[in-house]
Amino acid sequence: MQDFEQSYQKLNTEQAKAVDTIFGPVLVVAGPGSGKTQLLSMRVANILKSTDTLPNSILCLTFTESAAVNMRQRLLSMIGRDAFKVAIHTFHSFCTEIIGQNPSYFFFGAGYKPSDNLSQVLILREIFSKLDKKNPLSSFHEEMDYTFLGDTIASIDALKKGGFTPNDFRDLLKQNHEFLGIFDQKLEDIFSERISKNTVEKLWKLKNDIEEFEPDIDQKKLINQSESANPNWENVYSSFRDFVLLQLEQVFKQIAELSTDSKVATTPLTAWKKNISAKDVNNITHFKDWLKIDKMFTLADIYEEYQNQLYTKGLFDFSDMLLEVVKVFEDPDKIDLKYNIQEKYQFLLVDEFQDTNGVQMRLLEHVLDSEFNESEPNILAVGDDDQAVFKFQGANIENMLKFKEKYSKTQVIFLTKNYRSTQDILDLALQVAKQSSERLSIDGIEKTLEAVKK
């Protein structure tokens, strides 16, 4: 451990605290250039140095193979050959290992193979060919194939990354259908007249009515399907009800900021109307999602048939690996596998935590949800709230924002010293980052980087 001792002496106060805080939940908010990769490796070394934990009882999860290789190489220089015994994985390689080592739990024990893009297209093309000609997704162009085929592939992939089975998605749609059936007419009534101070008052009443609407479906399994013809699943744990409420809160905040004693500002309301609503063929205003709800139910049916066809052909696609493991962990008849995984890994480290999507977060929660943890799992999550680079893959910053809420005894450590850039560059980056509403502010503290390089 000589390399460890030498490296430890070079740590700043915050880095040392993250390395030394071995037990319980720890959230490290670390900007670029703050030494988080070295920190992760040193924390693994310190766990082995300070406890009787076996190397194969430590699980490190990251997002790329190159990051996993880099971590193992750093660890190798500190602890020697034991570095090869530490479980360092990407999320996909972790699930691949679980499936490979426990084949009887997955795919009916049969030898399933990964599907390629051509297989996906052929399966979906067959499904589309059987749709009723009046179906909103059945549009076909002789030279460009089925119009919605590409969007459907993207939508199914996004649903899987959000952790949603066909039944989960259909449950969401049923709730949203109920919500929209009640509130779509109220929206039309509000916007049937020119926007004015009176409209603001009506909208405030609408907000109160929405807050009183109580859905029956488990909120933890719901997503907002807005714009899901080619979805960007930015709000993975919210129903459409919560999506609308969040937007209304922002609208009223903007109205309050722009209004004066003599005039109520209505510009934010006009912008929200344009964003959330559209007119039908009869020139009547509706929620955009209400106008495409039939397409969404068809998408749920296609998603279900697509999965059935994959399994019939002995195939699975890339996103299925994580979802299949989560499904097994949630199956009461197979829950022994989850118990065994929980017992195997006593310490968990997650790099780039801001990039976790819905299904990855569900996977983590199952690994951590041991009765022995008592809501205090030994997890170190490292992330940067200003840098969700996998947003296009369904990354959900809410997972990071709500970490402390989920684990109330979380210790939060801010790495604020940057060893890569000068202060003027960091100040400019901060001004850009502050434009985002999704920044961590815990106990009034935000991450503000300080350049070590002068």
C-alpha positions in Angstrom: 0.0 0.0 0.0 3.0 2.3 -0.4 1.6 4.0 -3.5 -1.7 4.5 -1.5 0.1 6.3 1.3 2.0 8.6 -1.0 -1.1 9.4 -3.0 -3.1 10.0 0.2 -0.7 12.7 1.4 -1.5 14.7 -1.8 -5.3 14.8 -1.3 -7.0 18.0 -0.3 -9.3 18.1 2.6 -12.5 17.3 0.7 -10.9 14.4 -1.2 -9.5 12.9 2.0 -12.9 13.1 3.6 -14.5 11.2 0.7 -11.8 8.5 0.9 -12.0 8.2 4.7 -15.8 8.1 4.9 -16.2 4.4 4.3 -19.5 3.5 5.9 -23.0 4.8 5.0 -24.3 6.8 2.0 -21.9 9.4 0.6 -22.7 11.8 -2.3 -19.7 13.5 -3.8 -20.5 16.5 -6.0 -17.4 16.8 -8.2 -16.8 19.1 -11.2 -14.4 18.2 -14.0 -10.7 18.3 -13.1 -11.4 17.7 -9.4 -9.6 14.3 -9.2 -12.7 12.1 -8.8 -11.3 9.1 -10.7 -8.3 9.0 -8.4 -10.6 9.4 -5.4 -12.7 6.4 -6.4 -9.6 4.2 -6.7 -8.2 5.4 -3.4 -11.5 4.8 -1.6 -11.5 1.2 -2.8 -7.9 0.8 -1.5 -8.8 2.4 1.8 -11.8 0.0 2.3 -9.4 -2.9 1.8 -6.8 -1.3 4.1 -9.2 -0.3 6.9 -11.7 -3.3 7.0 -11.6 -7.0 6.5 -13.7 -6.7 3.3 -12.7 -9.0 0.5 -11.9 -7.4 -2.9 -14.7 -9.2 -4.6 -17.2 -7.7 -2.2 -16.7 -4.3 -3.7 -18.7 -3.2 -6.7 -17.6 -0.2 -8.9 -20.0 0.9 -11.6 -19.2 3.4 -14.4 -20.5 4.2 -17.9 -17.7 3.4 -20.3 -15.3 0.5 -20.7 -12.4 3.0 -20.9 -13.4 4.4 -17.5 -13.5 0.9 -16.0 -10.1 0.1 -17.4 -8.6 3.4 -16.1 -10.0 2.7 -12.6 -8.5 -0.8 -12.6 -5.1 0.4 -13.7 -5.0 3.0 -11.0 -6.1 0.5 -8.4 -3.5 -2.0 -9.7 -0.7 0.5 -8.8 -2.1 0.8 -5.3 -3.1 -2.7 -4.2 -1.4 -5.0 -6.7 -3.1 -8.1 -8.1 -6.1 -7.8 -5.8 -7.3 -5.1 -8.2 -8.3 -7.9 -10.6 -10.7 -9.3 -7.9 -12.6 -6.0 -7.4 -15.8 -6.0 -9.5 -15.4 -3.0 -11.8 -18.1 -2.9 -14.4 -20.2 -0.8 -16.7 -23.9 -1.2 -15.9 -24.3 -3.4 -19.0 -21.3 -5.6 -18.3 -22.5 -6.0 -14.7 -25.9 -7.2 -15.9 -24.3 -9.4 -18.5 -22.3 -11.1 -15.8 -25.4 -11.7 -13.6 -27.3 -13.2 -16.6 -24.3 -15.3 -17.6 -23.7 -16.7 -14.1 -27.4 -17.3 -13.4 -28.9 -18.5 -16.7 -31.8 -20.4 -15.2 -33.3 -17.1 -14.0 -33.4 -15.4 -17.4 -35.1 -16.0 -20.7 -36.6 -19.3 -19.5 -33.1 -20.7 -19.1 -32.7 -20.7 -22.9 -29.7 -19.4 -24.8 -30.9 -16.1 -26.1 -28.8 -14.0 -28.5 -28.5 -10.2 -28.9 -30.5 -8.8 -31.8 -29.0 -6.5 -34.4 -30.7 -3.4 -36.0 -31.9 -5.4 -39.0 -33.7 -7.9 -36.8 -35.4 -5.1 -34.9 -36.5 -3.4 -38.2 -37.8 -6.7 -39.6 -39.8 -7.5 -36.5 -41.4 -4.1 -36.3 -42.1 -4.0 -40.0 -44.1 -7.2 -39.6 -46.0 -5.7 -36.6 -46.7 -2.5 -38.6 -48.0 -4.5 -41.5 -50.8 -5.9 -39.3 -52.0 -2.5 -38.0 -55.4 -1.4 -39.1 -55.1 1.1 -41.9 -57.0 3.7 -39.8 -54.4 3.3 -37.0 -52.5 6.6 -36.5 -49.2 4.8 -36.7 -49.9 2.8 -39.8 -48.7 5.6 -42.3 -46.7 4.0 -45.1 -44.5 5.6 -47.8 -43.5 3.3 -50.7 -39.9 4.6 -50.8 -39.4 5.5 -47.1 -41.1 2.5 -45.4 -43.4 2.9 -42.4 -43.3 6.6 -41.4 -43.2 5.9 -37.6 -40.9 2.9 -37.7 -37.7 4.8 -36.7 -39.4 6.8 -34.0 -40.9 3.6 -32.6 -37.5 2.0 -32.3 -36.2 5.1 -30.5 -39.3 5.2 -28.2 -39.1 1.6 -27.2 -35.4 2.0 -26.4 -36.2 5.1 -24.3 -38.9 3.2 -22.4 -36.5 0.4 -21.6 -33.9 2.9 -20.4 -36.5 4.4 -18.2 -37.1 1.0 -16.7 -40.6 0.5 -18.3 -42.1 -2.7 -19.4 -45.1 -2.6 -21.8 -47.5 -3.0 -18.8 -45.7 -0.2 -16.9 -46.1 2.1 -19.9 -49.8 1.2 -20.4 -50.5 1.9 -16.7 -48.9 5.3 -17.2 -51.1 6.0 -20.2 -54.2 5.0 -18.4 -53.5 7.5 -15.6 -52.6 10.2 -18.1 -55.7 9.5 -20.1 -57.8 9.9 -16.9 -56.0 13.2 -16.1 -56.3 14.6 -19.6 -59.9 13.6 -19.9 -60.7 15.7 -16.8 -58.4 18.7 -17.4 -58.3 19.1 -21.2 -61.7 20.7 -21.3 -60.7 23.1 -18.5 -57.6 24.1 -20.5 -59.8 24.8 -23.5 -62.1 27.0 -21.4 -59.2 29.0 -20.0 -57.7 29.7 -23.5 -61.0 30.3 -25.3 -60.6 34.0 -24.6 -57.7 36.4 -25.1 -54.9 36.0 -22.5 -55.3 38.6 -19.8 -55.1 39.1 -16.0 -58.3 37.1 -15.8 -56.6 34.2 -17.5 -53.9 34.2 -14.9 -56.5 33.9 -12.2 -58.2 31.0 -14.0 -54.9 29.2 -14.4 -54.2 29.5 -10.7 -57.5 27.8 -10.0 -56.6 25.1 -12.5 -53.3 24.5 -10.7 -55.2 24.0 -7.4 -57.6 21.6 -9.1 -54.6 19.6 -10.5 -53.0 19.4 -7.1 -56.1 17.8 -5.7 -56.1 15.2 -8.5 -55.0 11.9 -6.9 -53.8 9.1 -9.3 -54.1 5.5 -8.4 -50.9 4.3 -9.9 -47.5 4.1 -8.1 -45.8 7.4 -8.8 -42.3 5.8 -8.6 -43.0 3.9 -11.8 -44.3 6.7 -14.0 -42.8 8.9 -16.6 -43.9 11.9 -18.6 -44.6 10.8 -22.2 -44.7 14.4 -23.6 -43.2 14.6 -27.0 -42.8 10.9 -27.1 -43.2 10.5 -30.9 -39.4 11.0 -30.6 -39.1 11.1 -26.9 -36.6 12.8 -24.6 -37.3 11.2 -21.3 -36.2 14.1 -19.1 -38.6 13.5 -16.3 -38.3 9.8 -15.7 -40.2 9.6 -12.4 -43.1 12.0 -13.1 -46.6 11.5 -14.4 -48.0 14.1 -16.8 -49.9 15.6 -13.9 -46.6 16.3 -12.1 -45.1 17.6 -15.4 -47.9 20.1 -15.8 -47.6 21.2 -12.2 -43.9 21.8 -12.4 -44.4 23.9 -15.5 -47.2 25.9 -13.9 -45.0 26.6 -10.9 -42.3 28.0 -13.2 -44.9 30.1 -15.1 -46.2 31.7 -11.9 -42.7 32.4 -10.7 -41.9 34.1 -14.0 -45.2 36.1 -13.9 -44.4 37.3 -10.3 -40.8 38.4 -11.3 -42.0 40.3 -14.4 -45.2 41.9 -13.0 -45.5 45.4 -11.5 -47.9 47.1 -9.2 -49.9 48.4 -12.2 -49.6 45.5 -14.6 -49.7 41.7 -14.5 -47.2 40.1 -16.9 -48.8 37.6 -19.2 -45.8 36.8 -21.5 -44.8 33.7 -19.6 -48.4 32.4 -19.9 -48.4 33.0 -23.6 -45.2 31.1 -24.0 -46.5 28.2 -21.9 -49.7 28.0 -23.9 -47.6 27.7 -27.1 -45.5 25.0 -25.5 -48.2 22.8 -23.9 -51.2 23.1 -26.3 -52.2 22.8 -29.9 -55.5 23.2 -31.9 -57.4 20.4 -33.5 -59.1 20.4 -36.9 -62.1 22.2 -35.3 -59.8 25.0 -34.1 -60.3 23.9 -30.4 -57.3 24.2 -28.0 -56.1 20.9 -26.3 -53.1 19.6 -24.4 -50.7 18.3 -27.1 -50.6 15.0 -25.3 -54.4 14.6 -25.5 -54.2 14.9 -29.3 -51.7 12.0 -29.5 -52.9 9.8 -26.7 -54.2 7.2 -29.2 -50.8 7.0 -30.8 -49.3 6.3 -27.3 -51.7 3.4 -26.6 -50.8 2.0 -30.0 -47.1 2.4 -29.1 -47.7 0.4 -25.9 -49.3 -2.4 -28.0 -46.5 -2.4 -30.5 -43.9 -2.5 -27.7 -45.6 -5.5 -26.1 -45.8 -7.4 -29.4 -42.2 -6.5 -30.2 -41.0 -8.0 -26.9 -43.1 -11.1 -27.6 -41.5 -11.5 -31.1 -38.0 -11.0 -29.7 -38.5 -13.7 -27.1 -40.2 -16.0 -29.6 -37.1 -15.7 -31.9 -34.7 -16.2 -29.0 -33.4 -12.6 -29.1 -32.9 -9.7 -26.8 -31.7 -6.1 -27.5 -29.1 -4.1 -25.8 -31.4 -2.3 -23.4 -33.1 -5.6 -22.4 -30.1 -6.7 -20.3 -30.7 -4.2 -17.6 -34.5 -4.4 -17.7 -34.4 -8.2 -17.5 -32.2 -8.1 -14.4 -34.5 -5.6 -12.7 -37.6 -7.7 -13.6 -36.0 -10.8 -12.0 -35.1 -8.8 -8.9 -38.7 -7.7 -8.7 -40.1 -11.2 -9.2 -41.2 -12.7 -5.9 -40.5 -16.2 -7.2 -36.9 -15.3 -8.1 -36.1 -12.9 -5.3 -33.4 -15.2 -4.0 -31.1 -14.0 -6.8 -31.4 -10.4 -5.5 -30.7 -11.5 -1.9 -27.6 -13.3 -3.1 -26.3 -10.2 -5.1 -27.0 -8.0 -2.0 -25.0 -10.3 0.2 -22.2 -10.5 -2.3 -21.5 -6.8 -2.5 -20.9 -4.9 0.8 -19.6 -1.7 -0.8 -20.8 0.1 -3.9 -19.2 3.0 -5.8 -20.9 4.7 -8.7 -19.0 7.1 -11.1 -20.8 9.7 -13.2 -23.9 9.3 -11.1 -25.6 12.2 -12.9 -25.8 10.0 -16.0 -27.9 7.3 -14.5 -31.2 6.7 -16.2 -34.4 5.1 -14.8 -33.6 1.4 -15.2 -30.1 1.9 -13.9 -31.4 3.6 -10.8 -33.9 0.8 -10.2 -31.0 -1.7 -10.5 -28.9 0.2 -7.9 -31.8 0.5 -5.5 -32.3 -3.3 -5.6 -28.7 -4.0 -5.0 -28.7 -1.5 -2.0 -32.1 -2.5 -0.7 -30.9 -5.0 1.9 -32.7 -5.3 5.2 -29.2 -5.1 6.9 -28.6 -1.6 5.5 -31.5 0.0 7.3 -31.6 2.8 4.7 -27.8 3.4 5.3 -26.2 1.5 2.5 -22.4 1.7 2.0 -22.5 3.6 -1.3 -20.4 6.4 -2.7 -22.0 8.2 -5.6 -19.8 10.6 -7.5 -21.4 13.0 -10.0 -21.5 16.5 -11.5 -24.9 18.1 -11.6 -23.7 20.4 -14.5 -22.6 17.6 -16.7 -25.2 15.0 -17.7 -23.5 13.9 -20.9 -25.8 10.8 -21.4 -29.0 12.9 -21.4 -29.7 11.4 -24.9 -29.7 8.0 -23.3 -32.4 8.9 -20.7 -30.0 10.1 -18.0 -32.1 11.6 -15.2 -30.5 14.3 -13.1 -33.4 13.7 -10.6 -31.6 10.6 -9.4 -28.7 12.8 -8.1 -30.9 15.6 -6.9 -33.0 13.3 -4.7 -30.1 11.1 -3.4 -30.0 12.9 -0.1 -33.8 12.8 0.2 -33.8 9.0 -0.3 -30.9 8.4 2.1 -31.5 11.0 4.8 -28.2 10.3 6.6 -26.2 11.0 3.4 -22.9 12.9 3.8 -22.5 15.4 1.0 -19.0 16.4 0.0 -18.3 19.1 -2.6 -15.0 18.8 -4.5 -14.4 22.4 -5.4 -10.7 22.5 -6.3 -10.1 22.2 -10.0 -6.6 21.0 -11.2 -7.2 21.4 -14.9 -8.4 24.9 -15.8 -7.7 28.5 -15.0 -10.2 30.6 -12.9 -11.5 32.7 -15.8 -12.6 29.5 -17.7 -14.2 28.1 -14.6 -16.1 31.4 -14.0 -17.4 31.4 -17.5 -18.5 27.8 -17.2 -20.4 28.6 -14.0 -22.4 31.3 -15.6 -23.5 28.8 -18.3 -24.3 26.1 -15.7 -26.5 28.5 -13.6 -28.9 28.7 -16.5 -30.0 25.2 -15.6 -32.8 24.7 -13.0 -31.3 21.2 -12.2 -28.4 22.2 -10.0 -27.7 20.8 -6.6 -28.2 23.2 -3.7 -27.9 21.3 -0.4 -28.2 23.3 2.8 -27.7 26.4 0.7 -24.4 25.2 -0.7 -23.7 24.9 -4.4 -20.6 23.6 -6.2 -18.4 26.6 -7.2 -15.0 25.5 -8.6 -11.8 27.1 -7.5 -8.8 26.8 -9.8 -5.5 25.5 -8.3 -3.7 26.4 -11.5 -2.9 30.1 -11.6 
